[in-house]
Amino acid sequence: MGTIWHPELNSGDGPKYKAVVASIRNGIETGTLKVGDKLPPVRELAWQLNITPGTVARAYTILTDEGALQAEVGRGTFVARPSKTEISDAPLEVDVIPHNAEEDGDVYNINLFSPHLPCVGQDKLVRHLMTKVAQDPPSGVMHYPSRDSARATRQAVVRWLEGTPLGPLREKDVVLCHGGQNGISLILQSILEGRKPTVLIEELAYPGFRRAAEMLRADVVPVAMDEDGILPDALEAAAKAHDVQVLCTSPEVHNPTGGFTPVARREEIARVARRHDFQIVEDDCYRMGVNRAPSYRMLAPGRGWYVSSIAKTITPSLRFGFAIAPEGKSTVLRRTAEHGFFGLATPLSDICADLLVHPQIDDLTEETRKAFNRYVQSAVNILGGYDLRWRPDVPFLWLRLPLGWRAGAFCQAAEAEGVKIRSSEEFVCREARAPHAVRMAVNAGVSLKSFEAAMMRLRGLLDSAPEQINV
């Protein structure tokens, strides 16, 4: 066992796992269990106490999360040295490489294609949960994924979505997927019918909508929009002109402009969807704060689908997302996922089940929002004299270029200065005309000083636009 500790359980009527927790705490407090002492393996202690291994595992998990115990892969569980998890505000210098051999050394290649999250402690938490799951995975390591094995993860997603206005939501309504893009593909596979279905998107839209639809051989039709989102009259006209089955939209945080669709506009869009009998897919992957309006799943019962992920709030590395069908249509979405890939790998599902309900997770996501906000504010301070669209809780900015710059040329000039940004052309359909604008994602994986230096180089390009062009 590695220790002379002999556990004793109280004979009360409470849960057995709480009695195990109390016994271990008492051993630590009395000095019977000292720092570094090894506790019995889960199954051995369960046999001694005549309880289930799951009960012991739950007690170990609670104490490990509290910091009283420490799990080490391949070695076991030990009494930990008292400590408090530290959350560091210092970002890691990632995705930054030397640009050239200038003597001042102040020029770097910085990638602003996609947001890079700051490390505020979630990296330590993920490593800790990986270690815990590796030691004693709740779902085992010799079984196919199943609905039962992923139940705890779906329950964690429901907890994670508390406060999101989605309408009635149960654990069985959640379908787990490999990130938001996979969720969009699963939803479209569940909806689209016929040889050549039509999918509507915003005239400026997340490219993943178009790519997922085209892979399913659907026609993609852009719909005109303004600062509040899709124009209902344009949507009505498109629905009359095409055999529309789906509208894909991002109403909370529009990608790439950062816009928001207010509830009155959403209600108009929902009415058009009901009149012409098409579905609405809502991508909510970029929202970092509270919802400002009800989801389409709530506003349009029976036709509102929802997808999100943890890529912009915790980490993109786990590729963990979730899709939710309207009431009454969960079975077809679940079947689509199961027929496509059976389910998430069970260790990944186990990690995310703990991650989404961990006591630290709300504080960590709040620290992530605060860190992104500092970078956004710095960008606004430097580029605010230009036509810049931004929000403090959105990890990208939308810049309309001054006369003299076209989007493609500006992106090339920026890359020559060591800054990679996205042209508006990436967010429109192939035949559409793109505005002279660019999207700049926040890279909080580099120091604020390096990020500000990149913004200054972009400012230099904007201040010295080439000869004016006709638009």
Residue pairs with C-beta under 8 A, 6 or more apart in sequence:
1 38
1 39
1 40
1 44
2 37
2 38
2 39
2 40
2 76
3 33
3 37
3 38
3 39
3 40
4 32
5 27
5 32
5 33
5 37
5 39
7 20
7 23
7 24
7 27
7 45
7 48
7 49
8 23
9 16
9 19
9 20
9 23
9 49
10 19
10 22
10 23
12 19
16 49
16 51
16 55
17 55
17 56
17 58
17 59
17 62
18 59
20 45
20 49
20 51
20 55
20 56
20 59
21 59
21 62
21 63
24 33
24 39
24 59
24 63
24 68
24 69
25 63
25 68
26 32
27 33
28 68
28 79
33 39
33 79
34 79
35 79
35 80
35 81
36 78
36 79
37 78
37 79
38 75
38 76
38 77
38 78
39 45
39 60
39 69
39 76
39 77
39 78
39 79
40 48
41 76
42 53
42 56
42 57
42 60
42 136
43 53
43 56
45 56
46 52
46 53
46 55
46 56
49 56
54 138
57 136
57 138
60 69
60 71
60 77
60 136
61 132
61 354
63 69
64 70
64 71
64 77
64 80
64 128
64 132
65 358
65 359
67 80
67 82
67 83
67 84
67 85
68 79
68 80
69 77
69 78
69 79
69 80
70 77
70 78
70 79
70 80
71 77
71 78
71 131
71 132
71 135
72 78
72 131
72 135
73 131
73 134
73 135
76 135
77 135
85 121
85 124
85 125
85 360
86 121
87 120
87 121
87 363
87 364
87 367
88 119
88 120
88 121
89 118
89 120
89 367
89 371
90 119
91 118
91 119
91 371
91 444
91 445
91 446
91 447
91 448
92 119
92 445
93 445
93 446
93 447
93 450
94 116
94 445
94 446
95 110
95 111
95 116
95 443
95 445
95 446
96 108
96 109
96 110
96 446
96 450
97 108
97 109
98 105
98 108
98 109
99 107
99 108
99 109
99 418
100 107
106 453
107 417
107 418
107 453
107 457
108 418
108 446
108 450
108 453
108 454
109 418
109 419
109 420
110 418
110 419
110 420
110 443
110 446
110 450
110 451
110 454
111 420
111 443
112 419
112 420
112 421
112 422
112 440
112 441
112 442
112 443
112 454
113 420
113 421
113 422
113 441
114 441
115 312
115 372
115 395
115 396
115 441
115 442
115 443
115 444
116 441
116 442
116 443
116 444
116 445
116 446
117 312
117 313
117 314
117 315
117 316
117 368
117 444
117 445
118 367
118 368
118 371
118 372
118 444
118 445
119 445
120 364
120 367
120 368
120 371
121 360
121 364
121 367
122 314
122 315
122 364
122 368
123 315
125 355
125 358
125 360
125 361
125 364
126 314
126 315
126 317
126 318
126 351
126 355
129 351
129 354
129 355
129 358
130 351
132 354
133 347
133 350
133 351
133 354
134 347
137 346
137 347
137 350
138 152
138 350
138 353
139 145
139 149
139 150
139 346
139 347
139 349
139 350
140 149
140 346
141 346
141 347
143 149
143 346
144 342
144 343
145 342
145 343
145 344
145 345
145 346
145 349
146 343
147 334
147 343
149 343
149 346
149 349
150 176
150 343
150 344
150 346
150 349
151 171
152 350
152 353
153 176
153 344
153 349
153 350
153 352
153 353
153 356
154 171
154 172
154 174
154 176
154 322
155 171
155 353
156 352
156 353
156 354
156 355
156 356
156 357
157 174
157 176
157 322
157 356
158 169
158 170
158 171
158 174
159 356
159 357
160 356
160 357
161 169
161 308
163 290
163 291
164 284
164 291
164 295
165 291
165 293
165 294
165 295
165 298
166 295
166 297
166 298
166 306
166 324
167 295
167 297
167 298
167 301
167 304
167 327
168 327
169 324
172 330
173 324
173 325
173 327
173 330
174 322
174 323
174 324
175 183
175 186
175 322
175 323
175 324
175 325
175 330
175 333
175 334
175 337
176 320
176 321
176 322
176 337
176 343
176 344
176 349
177 183
177 186
177 307
177 321
177 322
177 323
177 337
177 344
178 319
178 320
178 321
178 341
178 344
179 309
179 311
179 316
179 319
179 320
179 321
180 208
180 283
180 285
180 307
180 308
180 309
180 311
180 321
181 208
181 212
181 321
182 319
182 321
183 307
183 308
183 309
183 321
183 322
183 323
184 208
184 209
184 212
184 248
184 281
184 283
184 307
184 323
185 212
185 215
185 216
186 323
186 333
186 336
186 337
186 340
187 281
187 305
187 307
187 323
187 325
187 333
188 199
188 212
188 213
188 216
188 218
188 246
188 281
189 216
189 336
189 340
190 325
190 329
190 332
190 333
190 336
191 245
191 246
191 279
191 281
191 305
192 199
192 216
192 218
192 245
192 246
193 245
194 243
194 245
195 217
196 217
196 218
196 219
197 216
197 218
197 219
197 243
197 245
197 246
198 218
198 219
198 220
198 221
198 242
198 243
198 244
198 245
199 209
199 213
199 218
199 219
199 220
199 221
199 244
199 245
199 246
199 247
199 248
200 220
200 221
200 222
200 223
200 235
200 238
200 239
200 242
200 244
200 246
200 247
200 248
200 278
201 209
201 210
201 213
201 220
201 221
201 222
201 223
201 247
201 248
201 249
201 429
202 222
202 223
202 225
202 229
202 230
202 249
202 250
202 254
203 222
203 223
203 224
203 225
203 428
203 429
203 432
204 225
204 254
204 256
204 257
204 424
204 427
204 428
204 435
205 222
205 248
205 249
205 250
205 255
205 427
205 428
206 248
206 250
206 255
206 256
206 283
206 427
207 426
207 427
208 283
209 220
209 248
209 281
209 283
210 220
210 429
213 220
213 246
213 248
214 220
218 245
219 242
220 429
221 238
221 242
221 244
222 428
222 429
222 432
223 230
223 231
223 234
223 235
223 238
223 247
224 230
224 231
224 234
225 231
225 234
227 257
227 259
228 259
228 260
228 261
228 262
228 265
229 249
229 251
229 254
229 259
229 260
229 261
229 265
229 266
229 269
230 247
230 249
230 261
230 265
230 269
232 265
232 268
232 269
232 271
232 272
235 247
235 269
235 272
236 272
236 275
236 276
238 244
239 272
239 275
239 276
239 278
240 276
244 276
244 278
245 278
245 279
246 278
246 279
246 280
246 281
247 269
247 273
247 278
247 279
247 280
247 281
248 281
248 283
249 261
249 269
249 280
249 281
249 282
249 283
249 296
250 282
250 283
250 284
250 286
251 260
251 261
251 266
251 282
251 293
251 296
252 260
252 261
252 282
252 284
252 286
252 287
252 291
252 292
252 293
253 259
253 260
253 284
253 286
253 287
253 391
253 394
254 260
254 261
255 283
255 286
255 396
255 427
256 396
256 398
256 422
256 424
256 427
256 439
257 389
257 398
258 389
258 390
258 391
258 394
258 396
258 397
258 398
259 389
260 292
260 293
260 391
261 269
261 293
262 292
262 293
263 293
263 294
263 299
266 293
266 294
266 296
266 299
267 299
269 280
269 296
270 280
270 296
270 299
270 300
270 304
273 279
273 280
273 300
273 303
274 300
274 303
278 303
279 303
279 304
279 305
279 326
280 296
280 300
280 303
280 304
280 305
281 305
281 307
282 295
282 296
282 297
282 304
282 305
282 306
282 307
283 307
283 308
284 295
284 306
284 307
284 308
285 307
285 308
285 309
285 311
285 312
285 321
286 312
286 394
286 395
286 396
287 308
288 312
288 313
288 365
288 368
288 369
288 372
288 393
288 394
288 395
289 369
289 393
295 304
295 306
296 303
296 304
296 305
296 306
297 304
297 305
297 306
297 324
297 326
298 304
300 326
301 326
301 327
302 326
302 327
302 328
302 329
303 326
304 326
305 323
305 324
305 325
305 326
305 333
306 323
306 324
307 321
307 322
307 323
307 324
308 321
308 322
309 316
309 320
309 321
309 322
310 316
310 318
310 320
310 321
310 352
310 355
310 356
311 319
311 321
312 395
313 365
313 368
314 355
314 361
314 364
314 365
314 368
318 348
318 351
318 352
320 344
320 348
320 352
323 333
323 337
324 330
325 332
325 333
337 343
343 349
344 352
355 361
369 393
371 444
372 393
372 395
372 442
372 444
373 392
373 393
374 448
375 395
375 442
375 443
375 444
375 448
375 451
376 390
376 391
376 392
376 394
376 395
376 397
376 442
377 392
378 448
378 451
378 452
378 455
379 388
379 390
379 397
379 440
379 442
379 451
379 455
380 388
380 390
380 397
382 452
382 455
382 456
382 458
382 459
383 397
383 399
383 455
383 458
383 459
383 462
386 399
386 400
386 401
386 402
386 462
387 399
387 400
387 401
387 402
388 397
388 398
388 399
388 400
389 397
389 398
389 399
389 400
390 397
390 398
395 441
395 442
395 444
396 439
396 440
396 441
396 442
397 439
397 440
397 442
398 437
398 438
398 439
399 437
399 438
399 439
399 440
400 435
400 436
400 437
401 407
401 410
401 436
401 437
401 438
401 462
401 465
402 462
402 465
403 465
403 468
403 469
403 471
404 465
404 466
404 467
404 468
404 469
405 436
405 461
405 462
405 465
405 466
406 436
406 469
407 423
407 424
407 425
407 434
407 435
407 436
407 437
407 438
408 423
408 425
409 466
410 423
410 436
410 438
410 461
411 420
411 421
411 422
411 423
411 438
413 461
414 420
414 421
414 438
414 457
414 458
414 461
415 421
417 457
417 458
417 460
417 461
418 454
418 457
419 454
419 457
419 458
421 438
421 439
421 440
421 441
421 458
422 438
422 439
422 440
422 441
423 434
423 438
424 434
424 435
424 436
424 437
424 438
424 439
425 434
427 434
427 439
428 434
436 471
440 458
442 451
443 451
444 451
